[in-house]
Amino acid sequence: MTEKVKITLKPIMVEVEAGTSKEMAEEALKILIKDAEKMLVVQSISIEKEGSLTKETAKAGMIVSFKDESRNLMTGIITGINQKTANVTSNQIGDYRVGFGGLQISEESFEAVRTKKPSFTEWEEGYSGYMKNGKEDFPVVMGKKAGQKVNVYEVGGQYRRYKLTPFEIKQFIREEQ
C-alpha cells in the first residue's frame, strides 16, 4: 500500500534588490535554493493512505468509510467539510469528525448508512431522506443550518447543495421514497 506524506510549509518571504519582476523572481529563487534549510518552516505534516479523500476531493453527500477510536470500520455520509476534518453522520455511532486521511469512498448503499429522522422530531443535521424533483425522488442528507435556511446535500450523483427553509423542507423532503 502506498502512502503519501503531505508537508505544508509556512509562507516564505525573501527580500531582493529592486529590478524588473523577472529579475526579482529569479533572485528570490536563487536565495531560496541557497538558504532553503534555514527558511523552510513546517506548518503541518499529514500521512494520507492511497485512496484517501482530501479536502479537495471530499464532498458533502458522499458515502464514506472510516475507522473510529477503537479502529472499528464505520460507514456514514459527509454532512459538511471543515479545514482539516469532515463531519460524518453514521447510523452506527451518530455524528463524527474525521480527518481527511482517514476517509475513503464506500460502496455501501444509501439505505444501509442513512440516519432516519425519528417520528415527531424536526429535520436536523445528519438526518436523511428523499427530495422530490418532479420526475423521481433522490436521496439527500441534512447539513448545518445557515441563518434561516438549512444546507441539504444530494447523496451520490452530483453532490449538489440546496438551501431550504423549514417550510421548503416540509414541502419537498420525505422520510421514505
C-alpha positions in Angstrom: 0.0 0.0 0.0 1.3 3.4 -0.9 1.1 6.3 1.5 1.7 10.0 0.8 3.2 12.4 3.2 1.8 15.9 2.8 4.1 18.7 4.2 2.6 22.1 4.4 5.1 24.9 4.8 4.7 28.4 6.2 4.9 31.1 3.6 8.4 32.3 2.8 9.3 36.0 2.3 12.5 36.8 0.5 13.9 40.4 0.3 15.7 41.2 -3.0 17.0 44.4 -4.6 14.6 46.2 -6.9 14.6 45.4 -10.6 12.3 44.0 -13.1 9.7 41.5 -12.0 11.6 38.7 -13.8 14.9 39.7 -12.2 13.4 39.9 -8.7 11.7 36.5 -9.1 15.0 34.9 -10.3 17.0 36.4 -7.5 14.4 35.4 -4.9 14.5 31.8 -6.2 18.3 31.7 -6.0 18.2 32.9 -2.4 15.6 30.4 -1.5 17.6 27.5 -3.0 20.8 28.6 -1.3 19.2 29.1 2.1 16.3 26.7 1.9 17.3 24.7 5.1 17.1 27.9 7.2 14.0 29.3 5.5 11.6 26.3 5.4 9.3 26.1 8.4 6.9 23.2 8.6 3.4 24.2 9.4 1.9 20.6 9.4 2.6 17.1 8.3 -0.1 14.5 7.5 0.0 11.0 6.1 -2.6 10.1 3.5 -3.2 6.5 2.6 -3.7 5.6 -1.1 -7.3 6.2 -2.0 -8.0 8.5 1.0 -10.1 11.6 0.4 -8.6 15.1 0.7 -10.2 18.4 1.5 -10.3 19.0 -2.3 -11.9 15.6 -3.2 -14.3 15.1 -0.3 -17.8 16.4 -0.9 -20.9 16.7 1.4 -23.2 13.9 0.4 -20.5 11.3 -0.2 -20.9 7.9 1.4 -17.6 7.1 3.2 -15.9 4.6 5.4 -13.5 5.4 8.3 -12.2 3.9 11.5 -13.4 5.0 14.9 -11.2 5.4 18.0 -11.3 1.6 18.6 -10.2 1.0 15.0 -13.7 -0.4 14.0 -14.7 0.2 10.4 -17.6 2.6 10.2 -19.6 4.0 7.3 -21.6 7.2 7.1 -22.4 10.3 5.0 -20.4 13.5 4.9 -22.6 16.4 6.1 -20.0 19.1 6.0 -16.4 19.9 5.2 -14.1 21.9 7.5 -10.5 23.0 7.2 -9.0 19.7 8.5 -11.9 17.4 9.0 -15.2 16.3 7.6 -18.5 16.0 9.6 -19.8 12.5 9.1 -23.1 11.1 10.3 -23.3 7.4 10.9 -26.3 5.3 11.8 -23.8 3.2 13.8 -22.4 5.9 16.1 -24.0 9.2 15.4 -22.1 12.3 14.4 -18.3 12.2 14.0 -15.4 14.4 12.9 -12.9 12.5 10.7 -9.6 13.7 9.4 -9.4 13.5 5.6 -6.5 11.0 5.6 -8.9 8.5 7.3 -11.8 8.9 4.9 -12.4 6.6 1.9 -15.3 6.3 -0.5 -17.6 3.5 0.4 -19.6 1.2 -1.8 -22.4 0.9 0.8 -25.9 1.9 -0.2 -27.7 4.9 1.0 -30.3 2.8 2.7 -27.6 0.9 4.6 -25.9 4.0 6.0 -28.6 6.6 6.4 -29.9 8.0 9.7 -33.6 8.2 9.6 -35.5 11.1 11.2 -37.3 9.9 14.4 -41.0 10.4 14.4 -42.3 13.7 15.8 -39.0 15.5 15.5 -37.8 18.2 13.2 -35.2 17.7 10.5 -31.7 18.2 11.9 -28.1 17.8 10.7 -27.4 14.2 9.8 -30.9 13.0 9.1 -31.5 11.8 5.6 -34.5 11.3 3.4 -35.6 11.8 -0.2 -36.2 15.1 -2.1 -38.9 15.4 -4.7 -37.9 16.9 -8.0 -40.9 16.1 -10.2 -39.6 13.1 -12.1 -38.2 11.0 -9.3 -37.1 11.3 -5.7 -33.3 11.4 -4.9 -31.5 10.8 -1.6 -30.4 13.8 0.5 -28.8 14.4 3.9 -29.3 17.5 6.1 -26.3 19.7 6.7 -25.8 22.6 9.1 -28.3 25.4 9.4 -27.1 28.6 7.8 -29.2 31.5 9.0 -32.8 30.8 8.3 -32.0 28.0 5.8 -30.6 24.5 6.1 -28.0 23.1 3.8 -29.4 19.9 2.2 -26.9 17.8 0.2 -27.6 15.3 -2.6 -26.2 11.9 -1.7 -24.3 10.4 -4.6 -24.8 11.8 -8.1 -23.8 15.4 -8.5 -23.4 16.2 -4.7 -25.5 19.3 -5.2 -26.3 21.6 -2.3 -29.7 23.1 -1.8 -30.5 25.8 0.8 -34.0 25.3 2.0 -36.2 27.0 4.6 -38.0 24.8 7.2 -41.2 25.3 5.2 -39.5 24.1 2.0 -38.1 21.1 3.8 -41.6 20.1 4.9 -42.8 20.6 1.4 -40.0 18.8 -0.6 -38.3 16.3 1.8 -39.8 12.9 2.6 -38.6 10.3 5.1 -39.2 7.4 2.7 -39.1 7.2 -1.1 
